[in-house]
Amino acid sequence: MIGLLVFLASCIPSPTELAQSNVFALKAHRFMEANSNRENTAGI
């Protein structure tokens, strides 16, 4: 039971972790867009 609570608590991200993951997601999204744009122009 205590292990489950610890697991749930560790699953709840802290504000700093949320900010970091948002920045990472934004960078990954832009990277993916750049890659898809490159593929599209190369395919023309």
C-alpha atoms as one frame of an Amber mdcrd trajectory, in Angstrom:
protein
   0.000   0.000   0.000   2.779   2.421   0.924   4.642   1.434  -2.227   1.582
   2.334  -4.265   1.379   5.757  -2.619   5.066   6.366  -3.291   4.542   5.283
  -6.896   1.607   7.671  -7.317   3.536  10.511  -5.691   6.477   9.915  -8.013
   4.120   9.977 -10.995   2.921  13.476 -10.100   5.403  15.823 -11.784   6.727
  18.856  -9.993   6.311  22.288 -11.652   9.965  22.328 -12.722   9.622  18.898
 -14.308   6.488  20.066 -16.097   8.298  23.117 -17.452  11.241  21.008 -18.607
   8.995  18.472 -20.327   7.050  21.288 -22.021  10.272  22.810 -23.349  11.444
  19.388 -24.508   8.108  18.679 -26.201   8.233  22.042 -27.963  11.777  21.415
 -29.213  10.880  17.896 -30.315   7.812  19.217 -32.136   9.857  21.838 -33.987
  12.511  19.243 -34.807   9.858  16.922 -36.229   8.362  19.767 -38.261  11.777
  20.671 -39.666  12.382  17.047 -40.618   9.001  16.676 -42.310   9.500  19.948
 -44.193  12.891  18.761 -45.400  11.388  15.469 -46.564   8.538  17.251 -48.339
  10.837  19.598 -50.249  13.150  16.711 -51.149  10.202  14.689 -52.417   9.030
  17.376 -54.846
